[in-house]
Amino acid sequence: MVYCIGMFVLGVVALTARGLYFDIFRITERGSLVAFLPAALLLFWIERWQQKRDTAFNGGGTGYTSLLSDRQSTGIKQIYRSETIVGSYRRTFEQAWHRWFVAFPKVENFFLNLDFDLSQRELRFEEKAGQRLWSNQTEWMIEEGGETVGDIQTENTVRHAVELTEVLNMTYRGETYQIRSPRLSRRIEVRRDKKTIATSHRKRHLLTFDVPDLETRSVLLAGMILFRLHFRE
């Protein structure tokens, strides 16, 4: 929706400037811009439907599940274990214009901050400001109960590029984990000491997780959800 409104405004400004400078005014061009408005309304309806669908999700299956239809809004999404709700998460933005910016194609993973409430544990992944402007690395701080307890960083290497693999390195309370996925796969795995300890799959908008009943299961779930949103998996 925001994209269509933005294109409409840019089009009006461009045509007005051209008309004032070159004295060229064409009704057909202005009429074509109006088409962006009903398109914006249609996209608004779709976005609202996706948000309501995510909120109304009530679980299923035997493991951990979540529905991720809408990736840009601040709507609350639920996490279930079978049919029992075990937590929720939502995206947040530091500035109002950040929300508008991520509505444009190819930048929806910018300004990515996430708040989690999992098994009575509150986690926050906060993206470090300015990282993308001067490097190809992105980094998040992990906060729990107001305390910084770890960080997450993208790992962009020639080897990963050749293998077509996307990787996040996560450190949480002194333990190091690697979250990774081949670009052509919808499967994510979390490794510790080169051993796979957790996985996630996606079927359309439905996310499923296989996570061991460890003290760290909350941060493992949260890390895989961040991976989905950052790499648009």
Phi and psi in degrees as GROMACS dihedral restraints (atoms count N, CA, C in turn):
[ dihedral_restraints ]
;  ai    aj    ak    al  type     phi  dphi    fc
    3     4     5     6     1   -61.4    20    10
    4     5     6     7     1   -37.7    20    10
    6     7     8     9     1   -60.3    20    10
    7     8     9    10     1   -46.7    20    10
    9    10    11    12     1   -64.4    20    10
   10    11    12    13     1   -42.0    20    10
   12    13    14    15     1   -63.7    20    10
   13    14    15    16     1   -41.4    20    10
   15    16    17    18     1   -62.2    20    10
   16    17    18    19     1   -42.8    20    10
   18    19    20    21     1   -65.5    20    10
   19    20    21    22     1   -36.7    20    10
   21    22    23    24     1   -63.1    20    10
   22    23    24    25     1   -47.3    20    10
   24    25    26    27     1   -63.8    20    10
   25    26    27    28     1   -44.7    20    10
   27    28    29    30     1   -62.1    20    10
   28    29    30    31     1   -39.9    20    10
   30    31    32    33     1   -63.8    20    10
   31    32    33    34     1   -43.4    20    10
   33    34    35    36     1   -62.7    20    10
   34    35    36    37     1   -44.0    20    10
   36    37    38    39     1   -63.5    20    10
   37    38    39    40     1   -44.4    20    10
   39    40    41    42     1   -64.6    20    10
   40    41    42    43     1   -45.3    20    10
   42    43    44    45     1   -67.9    20    10
   43    44    45    46     1   -36.6    20    10
   45    46    47    48     1   -66.2    20    10
   46    47    48    49     1   -43.7    20    10
   48    49    50    51     1   -63.3    20    10
   49    50    51    52     1   -43.1    20    10
   51    52    53    54     1   -63.3    20    10
   52    53    54    55     1   -40.4    20    10
   54    55    56    57     1   -63.8    20    10
   55    56    57    58     1   -41.7    20    10
   57    58    59    60     1   -70.5    20    10
   58    59    60    61     1   -33.6    20    10
   60    61    62    63     1   -84.6    20    10
   61    62    63    64     1   -44.4    20    10
   63    64    65    66     1  -104.4    20    10
   64    65    66    67     1    -3.2    20    10
   66    67    68    69     1    59.9    20    10
   67    68    69    70     1    42.5    20    10
   69    70    71    72     1  -117.7    20    10
   70    71    72    73     1   116.4    20    10
   72    73    74    75     1  -128.3    20    10
   73    74    75    76     1   121.7    20    10
   75    76    77    78     1  -124.6    20    10
   76    77    78    79     1   119.2    20    10
   78    79    80    81     1   -63.3    20    10
   79    80    81    82     1   -36.8    20    10
   81    82    83    84     1   -62.9    20    10
   82    83    84    85     1   -37.0    20    10
   84    85    86    87     1   -67.7    20    10
   85    86    87    88     1   -42.3    20    10
   87    88    89    90     1   -65.7    20    10
   88    89    90    91     1   -36.1    20    10
   90    91    92    93     1   -64.8    20    10
   91    92    93    94     1   -36.8    20    10
   93    94    95    96     1   -66.4    20    10
   94    95    96    97     1   -29.6    20    10
   96    97    98    99     1   -66.5    20    10
   97    98    99   100     1   -31.2    20    10
   99   100   101   102     1   -61.2    20    10
  100   101   102   103     1   -24.5    20    10
  102   103   104   105     1   -61.8    20    10
  103   104   105   106     1   -23.3    20    10
  105   106   107   108     1   -67.1    20    10
  106   107   108   109     1   -26.6    20    10
  108   109   110   111     1   -69.7    20    10
  109   110   111   112     1   -50.4    20    10
  111   112   113   114     1   -64.1    20    10
  112   113   114   115     1   -31.2    20    10
  114   115   116   117     1   -64.2    20    10
  115   116   117   118     1   -38.6    20    10
  117   118   119   120     1   -64.3    20    10
  118   119   120   121     1   -40.4    20    10
  120   121   122   123     1   -64.5    20    10
  121   122   123   124     1   -40.2    20    10
  123   124   125   126     1   -63.4    20    10
  124   125   126   127     1   -44.8    20    10
  126   127   128   129     1   -66.0    20    10
  127   128   129   130     1   -35.2    20    10
  129   130   131   132     1   -61.8    20    10
  130   131   132   133     1   -43.2    20    10
  132   133   134   135     1   -63.7    20    10
  133   134   135   136     1   -41.7    20    10
  135   136   137   138     1   -64.0    20    10
  136   137   138   139     1   -43.6    20    10
  138   139   140   141     1   -62.0    20    10
  139   140   141   142     1   -43.3    20    10
  141   142   143   144     1   -63.8    20    10
  142   143   144   145     1   -39.6    20    10
  144   145   146   147     1   -63.5    20    10
  145   146   147   148     1   -41.9    20    10
  147   148   149   150     1   -64.5    20    10
  148   149   150   151     1   -41.6    20    10
  150   151   152   153     1   -63.2    20    10
  151   152   153   154     1   -44.1    20    10
  153   154   155   156     1   -65.8    20    10
  154   155   156   157     1   -36.6    20    10
  156   157   158   159     1   -64.5    20    10
  157   158   159   160     1   -43.3    20    10
  159   160   161   162     1   -62.9    20    10
  160   161   162   163     1   -43.4    20    10
  162   163   164   165     1   -66.9    20    10
  163   164   165   166     1   -35.3    20    10
  165   166   167   168     1   -82.5    20    10
  166   167   168   169     1    -6.7    20    10
  168   169   170   171     1   -58.2    20    10
  169   170   171   172     1   132.7    20    10
  171   172   173   174     1  -124.8    20    10
  172   173   174   175     1    28.0    20    10
  174   175   176   177     1    79.6    20    10
  175   176   177   178     1  -173.3    20    10
  177   178   179   180     1   152.7    20    10
  178   179   180   181     1   166.6    20    10
  180   181   182   183     1    79.7    20    10
  181   182   183   184     1  -162.5    20    10
  183   184   185   186     1  -113.8    20    10
  184   185   186   187     1   -17.5    20    10
  186   187   188   189     1  -111.3    20    10
  187   188   189   190     1  -154.3    20    10
  189   190   191   192     1   -82.0    20    10
  190   191   192   193     1   136.0    20    10
  192   193   194   195     1  -140.9    20    10
  193   194   195   196     1   156.2    20    10
  195   196   197   198     1  -156.6    20    10
  196   197   198   199     1   151.8    20    10
  198   199   200   201     1  -108.0    20    10
  199   200   201   202     1   125.1    20    10
  201   202   203   204     1  -124.7    20    10
  202   203   204   205     1    74.8    20    10
  204   205   206   207     1   -84.3    20    10
  205   206   207   208     1   -44.9    20    10
  207   208   209   210     1  -105.7    20    10
  208   209   210   211     1   123.8    20    10
  210   211   212   213     1  -108.8    20    10
  211   212   213   214     1    -2.3    20    10
  213   214   215   216     1  -112.3    20    10
  214   215   216   217     1   -26.4    20    10
  216   217   218   219     1   -82.8    20    10
  217   218   219   220     1   176.7    20    10
  219   220   221   222     1   -97.9    20    10
  220   221   222   223     1    17.7    20    10
  222   223   224   225     1   -65.4    20    10
  223   224   225   226     1   149.1    20    10
  225   226   227   228     1   -80.6    20    10
  226   227   228   229     1   134.6    20    10
  228   229   230   231     1  -117.8    20    10
  229   230   231   232     1   142.6    20    10
  231   232   233   234     1   -98.2    20    10
  232   233   234   235     1   151.6    20    10
  234   235   236   237     1  -120.2    20    10
  235   236   237   238     1   128.0    20    10
  237   238   239   240     1  -117.3    20    10
  238   239   240   241     1   152.4    20    10
  240   241   242   243     1  -117.1    20    10
  241   242   243   244     1   110.0    20    10
  243   244   245   246     1    58.1    20    10
  244   245   246   247     1  -115.9    20    10
  246   247   248   249     1  -111.5    20    10
  247   248   249   250     1    17.3    20    10
  249   250   251   252     1  -109.7    20    10
  250   251   252   253     1   126.0    20    10
  252   253   254   255     1   -73.0    20    10
  253   254   255   256     1   131.8    20    10
  255   256   257   258     1  -118.5    20    10
  256   257   258   259     1    -6.3    20    10
  258   259   260   261     1   172.9    20    10
  259   260   261   262     1  -176.8    20    10
  261   262   263   264     1  -153.4    20    10
  262   263   264   265     1   167.0    20    10
  264   265   266   267     1  -154.1    20    10
  265   266   267   268     1   159.5    20    10
  267   268   269   270     1  -153.8    20    10
  268   269   270   271     1   153.7    20    10
  270   271   272   273     1   -88.7    20    10
  271   272   273   274     1   144.9    20    10
  273   274   275   276     1  -130.8    20    10
  274   275   276   277     1   158.4    20    10
  276   277   278   279     1  -130.0    20    10
  277   278   279   280     1   137.8    20    10
  279   280   281   282     1   -72.7    20    10
  280   281   282   283     1   -35.6    20    10
  282   283   284   285     1  -126.0    20    10
  283   284   285   286     1   148.6    20    10
  285   286   287   288     1   -62.0    20    10
  286   287   288   289     1   -35.8    20    10
  288   289   290   291     1   -70.6    20    10
  289   290   291   292     1   -20.5    20    10
  291   292   293   294     1   -60.3    20    10
  292   293   294   295     1   -40.6    20    10
  294   295   296   297     1   -62.0    20    10
  295   296   297   298     1   -39.4    20    10
  297   298   299   300     1   -70.9    20    10
  298   299   300   301     1   -38.8    20    10
  300   301   302   303     1   -61.9    20    10
  301   302   303   304     1   -43.8    20    10
  303   304   305   306     1   -72.5    20    10
  304   305   306   307     1    -5.6    20    10
  306   307   308   309     1   -75.4    20    10
  307   308   309   310     1   -13.5    20    10
  309   310   311   312     1   -85.0    20    10
  310   311   312   313     1   151.8    20    10
  312   313   314   315     1   -60.4    20    10
  313   314   315   316     1   146.8    20    10
  315   316   317   318     1    74.2    20    10
  316   317   318   319     1    -3.2    20    10
  318   319   320   321     1  -125.0    20    10
  319   320   321   322     1    14.6    20    10
  321   322   323   324     1   -67.4    20    10
  322   323   324   325     1   -14.0    20    10
  324   325   326   327     1   -96.1    20    10
  325   326   327   328     1     7.7    20    10
  327   328   329   330     1   -77.8    20    10
  328   329   330   331     1   158.8    20    10
  330   331   332   333     1    50.6    20    10
  331   332   333   334     1    50.1    20    10
  333   334   335   336     1   -94.3    20    10
  334   335   336   337     1   100.6    20    10
  336   337   338   339     1  -118.8    20    10
  337   338   339   340     1   137.5    20    10
  339   340   341   342     1  -130.6    20    10
  340   341   342   343     1   137.1    20    10
  342   343   344   345     1  -112.0    20    10
  343   344   345   346     1   129.8    20    10
  345   346   347   348     1  -120.5    20    10
  346   347   348   349     1   142.9    20    10
  348   349   350   351     1  -127.1    20    10
  349   350   351   352     1    96.4    20    10
  351   352   353   354     1  -124.8    20    10
  352   353   354   355     1   120.3    20    10
  354   355   356   357     1    50.5    20    10
  355   356   357   358     1    46.0    20    10
  357   358   359   360     1    63.8    20    10
  358   359   360   361     1    24.3    20    10
  360   361   362   363     1  -120.5    20    10
  361   362   363   364     1   130.0    20    10
  363   364   365   366     1  -102.2    20    10
  364   365   366   367     1   120.4    20    10
  366   367   368   369     1  -119.6    20    10
  367   368   369   370     1   146.8    20    10
  369   370   371   372     1  -133.6    20    10
  370   371   372   373     1   129.0    20    10
  372   373   374   375     1  -104.8    20    10
  373   374   375   376     1   112.8    20    10
  375   376   377   378     1  -115.3    20    10
  376   377   378   379     1   121.1    20    10
  378   379   380   381     1   -71.1    20    10
  379   380   381   382     1   135.5    20    10
  381   382   383   384     1   -70.4    20    10
  382   383   384   385     1   129.1    20    10
  384   385   386   387     1   -69.5    20    10
  385   386   387   388     1   141.4    20    10
  387   388   389   390     1    82.7    20    10
  388   389   390   391     1    -5.6    20    10
  390   391   392   393     1   -59.4    20    10
  391   392   393   394     1   -42.7    20    10
  393   394   395   396     1   -71.1    20    10
  394   395   396   397     1   -19.4    20    10
  396   397   398   399     1   -76.7    20    10
  397   398   399   400     1   -27.2    20    10
  399   400   401   402     1  -125.3    20    10
  400   401   402   403     1     2.8    20    10
  402   403   404   405     1  -154.5    20    10
  403   404   405   406     1   169.0    20    10
  405   406   407   408     1   -94.6    20    10
  406   407   408   409     1    16.1    20    10
  408   409   410   411     1  -102.3    20    10
  409   410   411   412     1   147.6    20    10
  411   412   413   414     1  -125.8    20    10
  412   413   414   415     1   138.9    20    10
  414   415   416   417     1  -135.9    20    10
  415   416   417   418     1   142.3    20    10
  417   418   419   420     1  -124.4    20    10
  418   419   420   421     1   146.7    20    10
  420   421   422   423     1   -96.7    20    10
  421   422   423   424     1   139.7    20    10
  423   424   425   426     1  -100.8    20    10
  424   425   426   427     1   120.6    20    10
  426   427   428   429     1  -116.1    20    10
  427   428   429   430     1   138.4    20    10
  429   430   431   432     1  -137.1    20    10
  430   431   432   433     1   118.0    20    10
  432   433   434   435     1    61.6    20    10
  433   434   435   436     1    33.3    20    10
  435   436   437   438     1    81.7    20    10
  436   437   438   439     1     1.0    20    10
  438   439   440   441     1  -111.6    20    10
  439   440   441   442     1   137.2    20    10
  441   442   443   444     1   -77.4    20    10
  442   443   444   445     1   119.3    20    10
  444   445   446   447     1  -120.4    20    10
  445   446   447   448     1     3.4    20    10
  447   448   449   450     1   171.1    20    10
  448   449   450   451     1  -172.4    20    10
  450   451   452   453     1  -153.0    20    10
  451   452   453   454     1   164.8    20    10
  453   454   455   456     1  -132.9    20    10
  454   455   456   457     1   136.3    20    10
  456   457   458   459     1  -135.5    20    10
  457   458   459   460     1   144.7    20    10
  459   460   461   462     1   -73.2    20    10
  460   461   462   463     1   149.7    20    10
  462   463   464   465     1  -122.7    20    10
  463   464   465   466     1   102.8    20    10
  465   466   467   468     1  -106.8    20    10
  466   467   468   469     1   104.0    20    10
  468   469   470   471     1  -126.1    20    10
  469   470   471   472     1   163.2    20    10
  471   472   473   474     1   -62.0    20    10
  472   473   474   475     1   -39.0    20    10
  474   475   476   477     1   -61.0    20    10
  475   476   477   478     1   -46.4    20    10
  477   478   479   480     1   -64.9    20    10
  478   479   480   481     1   -35.7    20    10
  480   481   482   483     1   -65.3    20    10
  481   482   483   484     1   -41.8    20    10
  483   484   485   486     1   -66.5    20    10
  484   485   486   487     1   -39.9    20    10
  486   487   488   489     1   -80.1    20    10
  487   488   489   490     1    -3.9    20    10
  489   490   491   492     1    55.2    20    10
  490   491   492   493     1    47.4    20    10
  492   493   494   495     1  -120.2    20    10
  493   494   495   496     1   136.8    20    10
  495   496   497   498     1  -105.5    20    10
  496   497   498   499     1   138.0    20    10
  498   499   500   501     1  -138.0    20    10
  499   500   501   502     1   137.9    20    10
  501   502   503   504     1  -120.2    20    10
  502   503   504   505     1   135.4    20    10
  504   505   506   507     1  -103.1    20    10
  505   506   507   508     1   125.3    20    10
  507   508   509   510     1  -120.4    20    10
  508   509   510   511     1   130.7    20    10
  510   511   512   513     1  -115.3    20    10
  511   512   513   514     1   126.3    20    10
  513   514   515   516     1  -138.2    20    10
  514   515   516   517     1   115.0    20    10
  516   517   518   519     1    48.7    20    10
  517   518   519   520     1    47.9    20    10
  519   520   521   522     1    86.5    20    10
  520   521   522   523     1   -11.4    20    10
  522   523   524   525     1   -98.2    20    10
  523   524   525   526     1   142.0    20    10
  525   526   527   528     1  -111.0    20    10
  526   527   528   529     1   134.8    20    10
  528   529   530   531     1  -130.8    20    10
  529   530   531   532     1   152.4    20    10
  531   532   533   534     1  -120.4    20    10
  532   533   534   535     1   122.9    20    10
  534   535   536   537     1  -104.8    20    10
  535   536   537   538     1   124.6    20    10
  537   538   539   540     1  -146.0    20    10
  538   539   540   541     1   158.9    20    10
  540   541   542   543     1  -162.9    20    10
  541   542   543   544     1   136.2    20    10
  543   544   545   546     1   -64.0    20    10
  544   545   546   547     1   142.3    20    10
  546   547   548   549     1   -63.3    20    10
  547   548   549   550     1   -25.5    20    10
  549   550   551   552     1   -93.8    20    10
  550   551   552   553     1    10.0    20    10
  552   553   554   555     1  -122.4    20    10
  553   554   555   556     1   154.2    20    10
  555   556   557   558     1  -100.0    20    10
  556   557   558   559     1    10.0    20    10
  558   559   560   561     1   -97.3    20    10
  559   560   561   562     1   133.2    20    10
  561   562   563   564     1  -115.4    20    10
  562   563   564   565     1   143.0    20    10
  564   565   566   567     1  -132.7    20    10
  565   566   567   568     1   147.5    20    10
  567   568   569   570     1  -110.1    20    10
  568   569   570   571     1   128.1    20    10
  570   571   572   573     1  -115.9    20    10
  571   572   573   574     1   144.0    20    10
  573   574   575   576     1  -135.7    20    10
  574   575   576   577     1   126.1    20    10
  576   577   578   579     1    55.4    20    10
  577   578   579   580     1    40.1    20    10
  579   580   581   582     1    67.6    20    10
  580   581   582   583     1    12.7    20    10
  582   583   584   585     1  -113.8    20    10
  583   584   585   586     1   136.4    20    10
  585   586   587   588     1   -75.6    20    10
  586   587   588   589     1   123.7    20    10
  588   589   590   591     1  -116.4    20    10
  589   590   591   592     1   -12.4    20    10
  591   592   593   594     1  -157.5    20    10
  592   593   594   595     1   151.1    20    10
  594   595   596   597     1  -140.5    20    10
  595   596   597   598     1   162.8    20    10
  597   598   599   600     1  -145.1    20    10
  598   599   600   601     1   144.4    20    10
  600   601   602   603     1  -127.6    20    10
  601   602   603   604     1   157.0    20    10
  603   604   605   606     1  -130.2    20    10
  604   605   606   607     1   131.0    20    10
  606   607   608   609     1  -123.0    20    10
  607   608   609   610     1   104.4    20    10
  609   610   611   612     1    57.3    20    10
  610   611   612   613     1  -114.1    20    10
  612   613   614   615     1   -99.7    20    10
  613   614   615   616     1    -3.2    20    10
  615   616   617   618     1   -87.8    20    10
  616   617   618   619     1   122.1    20    10
  618   619   620   621     1  -101.1    20    10
  619   620   621   622     1   134.2    20    10
  621   622   623   624     1  -122.3    20    10
  622   623   624   625     1   147.2    20    10
  624   625   626   627     1  -132.8    20    10
  625   626   627   628     1   139.7    20    10
  627   628   629   630     1  -116.3    20    10
  628   629   630   631     1   100.1    20    10
  630   631   632   633     1  -126.1    20    10
  631   632   633   634     1   131.3    20    10
  633   634   635   636     1   -69.7    20    10
  634   635   636   637     1   155.1    20    10
  636   637   638   639     1   -78.9    20    10
  637   638   639   640     1    71.7    20    10
  639   640   641   642     1  -110.2    20    10
  640   641   642   643     1   167.4    20    10
  642   643   644   645     1   -62.2    20    10
  643   644   645   646     1   -24.6    20    10
  645   646   647   648     1   -94.0    20    10
  646   647   648   649     1     9.1    20    10
  648   649   650   651     1   -61.7    20    10
  649   650   651   652     1   -32.0    20    10
  651   652   653   654     1   -64.1    20    10
  652   653   654   655     1   -46.4    20    10
  654   655   656   657     1   -72.4    20    10
  655   656   657   658     1   -27.6    20    10
  657   658   659   660     1   -67.8    20    10
  658   659   660   661     1   -44.6    20    10
  660   661   662   663     1   -59.8    20    10
  661   662   663   664     1   -47.2    20    10
  663   664   665   666     1   -62.6    20    10
  664   665   666   667     1   -40.9    20    10
  666   667   668   669     1   -63.2    20    10
  667   668   669   670     1   -39.3    20    10
  669   670   671   672     1   -70.6    20    10
  670   671   672   673     1   -32.9    20    10
  672   673   674   675     1   -68.2    20    10
  673   674   675   676     1   -42.3    20    10
  675   676   677   678     1   -58.6    20    10
  676   677   678   679     1   -42.7    20    10
  678   679   680   681     1   -57.8    20    10
  679   680   681   682     1   -45.9    20    10
  681   682   683   684     1   -57.4    20    10
  682   683   684   685     1   -44.7    20    10
  684   685   686   687     1   -74.5    20    10
  685   686   687   688     1   -40.3    20    10
  687   688   689   690     1   -69.0    20    10
  688   689   690   691     1   -45.9    20    10
  690   691   692   693     1   -91.4    20    10
  691   692   693   694     1     5.4    20    10
  693   694   695   696     1    54.9    20    10
  694   695   696   697     1    42.9    20    10
